[in-house]
Amino acid sequence: MRSAPLRAVLDTNVLVSALLFNQGRLSWLRPCWQQVQLTPVLAYPKFRLQAAERERLLEDLLPWCETWTAPMICAEQKVRDPKDQVFVDLALTAHVSALVSGDADLLALQDQLNPVEVLTPAAFHGVVHR
């Protein structure tokens, strides 16, 4: 096992899937951050959930996260969907190991964000469990 947890930006769909679906295909992510194999790095607004739902879910996430509050760089690499640009900017600014996404626009940048790896959740599973 690694001595330090992997730091990674998880796109919104990956994060919400890991939190909402206990038996879903991304449910393995939650124990990874709870067992300190992974440190999600966050810098985007809260999701549109009822207050009680949001608090319950965030209790399962925030104790293991790093919240990025410093200014972010505007990356040279641009995503086709401007709403996804925050994930690229955060990954490069925070110097994380990986940007995890199932989004085709983000995955298209796989060879352009060195040293950050852009990985599907399945590929990231292999990295975490090396």
Buried (B, 14 or more C-beta within 10 A) or exposed (E): EEEEBBBBBBBBBBBBBBBBEEEEEBBBBBEBBEEEBBBBBBBBEEBEBEEEEEEEBBEEBEEBBBEBEEEBEEBEBBBEEEEBBBBBBBBBBBEBBBBBBBBEBBBEBBEEBEEBBBBBBEBBBEBBEE
